[in-house]
Amino acid sequence: MTACAGCGTALAADAKFCAVCGRPSVAMAAGAGAATAPPMPPPMPQMPNVLRAAGASGGTSKQATLNGAPHDVFARALQVLGAENAELTWQQPPRGAKFVLTRKSMWSTAGTSIKYDGDLQVTPAGPAQSTARIALKLQWGSAMPLLALQGGAVVVAAMFNYYIAAFALIFIIGSLAITAWSVSSGIPEKALNDMMRVLQGGAPVMAPAPAYAAPAPSPAPYSPPAQPAPQPAATPAQAAPKQAEAAAIIEQIKQVASLRDAGAITPEEFEAKKKELLARI
């Protein structure tokens, strides 16, 4: 016995329809469904998450097929981003990375820092080949100061020029449109072209090599200071003349002192003569 799925009435095992509500029995519905259900199509291949995120990011993008395995191309791409002073915010080697790129110049951004959200994806393209794709999308919040500066410059110019004042709104709209196009398309287009040119050149961007420093000379082996050669001791025969000369000098000093005491010479003259005589001892 089975029960009707519509009203719950008990049905015989071989019943095809419910006698109360006329609903097909569970066994008949299952058989009909199995006979008429079309075959399920094969599942579609899933795109890697990092590629779906990049495709939804919008902005400006460039891609190139390069020689090398994904790991090698990913490492070279990170070196290029490092040379551009990009700030990595996420990475999943060797599939992709996210970064923030800043651009600032007096000519193109009037000294304002413009920031871009960047995506890097690396996918296999064939034997020993990989495709690198880089996308840049403007952070409009960082461009607001530049747009305000452009609009203010036109307003100030309209105060001193009648032609600009007559068409001030047109000039403001045109100036803002040109600036918006430049920061959203022109600047990222140039940055992507530069990065792709470096990648396609095949030469990885390396940090500048440190300046060569000559190795410090090794210290000379220690040698004790030279000792003065010992002087031979004076013999009694040599010492006698020296003593006699010293006694004669002392006698002369006494004579000069007596001249000082007698007032014949000044004390200064005495001291000078005394120093001279003592130097001879």
Secondary structure, 3 states (H helix, E strand, C coil): CEECCCCCCEECCCCCECCCCCCECHHHHHHHHHHHCCCCCCCCCCCCHHHHHHHHHCCEEEEEEEECCHHHHHHHHHHHHHHCCCEEEEEECCCEEEEEEEECCCCCCCCCCEEEEEEEEEEEEECCEEEEEEEEEECHHHHHHHHHHHHHHHHHHHCCCHHHHHCHHHHHHHHHHHHHHHHHHHHHHHHHHHHHHHHHHCCCCCCCCCCCCCCCCCCCCCCCCCCCCCCCCCCHHHHHHHHHHHHHHHHHHHHHHHHHHCCCCCHHHHHHHHHHHHCCC
